[in-house]
Amino acid sequence: MTSAMNHRVGSIIFGIIVGLAVAAWSYQWLANPERKLAREQQENAVQLSRTLLISKLQLTGPELVDPLAPQRKVGKVYVYPSQGGWEVSGFYRRSEDDPWHAYLMLIDSDDLLRSLKVRDESEHLAAMAAADPTLEVLP
C-alpha cells in the first residue's frame, strides 16, 4: 500500500506543478504588452488601408472584407509588417450586385500608399491606373 500511495501522491503533485506552470505561461502570453502593441499597430494599419482604398478608388459606401472584418466565404485576408511598413490584403465591392474584388496594398512607414493592386474590370479604374503609378488594375 505504501508504494501505491506514494505513486498516487507523486502523480497529484506532478499534476499540480504542471497545471500551475501552464497557467503561469498562459497568463504571461496573454498579458504580454508586446503582443498587445503589435495588435494595435496591425489594427491601425488596417484602418489606414481602408481610408486609403476608399479614397484612391473613389468608392462610395463600399463593403469591405479585411483583417478587421474577415469573411471566410469571400477569401483570406492578411496584414503583415513589411520593410518598415505594412502589406494589407482584402476584398471590396461597390454594392451587393458587384462581385468581390481582391486588393493588395503596400503602406510605407510614413503612412503613405506605395502601391495598390486591385483585381477589377472597371474601365474607370483602368483609366485611373494609366495616370497613377501607385495603382495597378488587374483583370
N, C-alpha and C positions, 0 to 999 in steps of 0.2 A: 504494500500500500504506500509506503513512503516514496518509492521511486515514481509511482503513478501520480502521487500528489505533487511531487517536485516538478514533474513534467507539465502538469496542469498549471501550476503557479508560474512556471517559466513561460508557458505559452501565453498566459494572461499578461504577464509583464511585457513580453515581446510585442504583443498586440497593442498595448497601451503606448509603448515607446514609438512604434511605427505610426500609430494614429496621431500622436502629438507631433511627430516630425512632418507628416503630410499636412496637418492643419497649419503648422508654422510656415511651411513652404508655400502653401496656398495663400495664406494671408500676405506674405511678403510679395508674392507675384501680383496679387490683386491691388495691393496698396502701393506698388512701385510708382513713384512720381514720374519717372522717365516714360513709362508706358502711357500714363495719362497725358503728358505733354506731347508725345508722339501722336496720340489720337486727336488732340486738339489741333495740332498742325495739319493733320490729314483732313479734318473737318473744315478748317479754314481754306485749304487748297481746293476742296470740292465746292465750297460756297463761291469762291472766286471763279472757278471754272464755269459754274452756272451763269454768273454775271457776264463773263467774257463770251460764252457761247451765245447767249441771248442777244447781246449787243452786236457781236461780229456778224451773226447770221440774220440780224434784224427780225427776230422771231417775236410774235405777239401771242402770249398765252400758250406756250408750248407745254407738252407733257415731257417730263424728264425722267430717265432711269439712270442713276449714278450710284456711287458707293454709299451715299447717304439715303438713297431711296432705291434699293435694289429690287428687281423683279425677275425672278429666275425664268419666267416664261418668255421674257424678251431676250435675255442673254446675260453673259457675265460682264461685270464691270470692275474696274481696278483703280487704285490710287497708289502710285509708287514715288518715292523720292528719287530724283534723277539729277545728278550733277548740279547741286545747289538749287534745284527747282523741283517741279512735280510733273509727273505724267498722269493724266486722268483720262479714263475711257468711260463711255456710256452710250446712251441712246436718246434720241429725241424724236418727237413727231409734232407736227403743227396742229393736228386735230385728230379725232377718232377715225376719220376716213383715210388719213395719211398713214402709210406704213412706217415702221420704226426705222430710223436712220442711225447707223453707228458713227461714233466720232472718237478721235484720239487727239488729245490736246497736250502740248508741252508748254509749261509755265516756268519762267526763269525765277531766280531768287529775288528779283525786284518786282515780282508780281505782274510781269509783262507777258503777253502772249507771244511765244516764239513760233509756234506752228499749230495749225488746226487742220486735221484731215477729217473729212466727212464723206460718208457714202450716201450720196443723194443725187437724183437725176434732175434736179431743178435747173432749168436754163438760167434763171436769175442768179443762182449761186455760182454756176459755171462762169457767167459774165463777171461776177464779183471776184472770183478766183483769178481770172485773167489779169486783173488790175492789182491784186493784193498778193504779195509773195508769201505771206504767212498763212494763206488759205489754200488748201488743196481739196478739190472736189473729185471724188472717185465715183464712177458709175455703179 
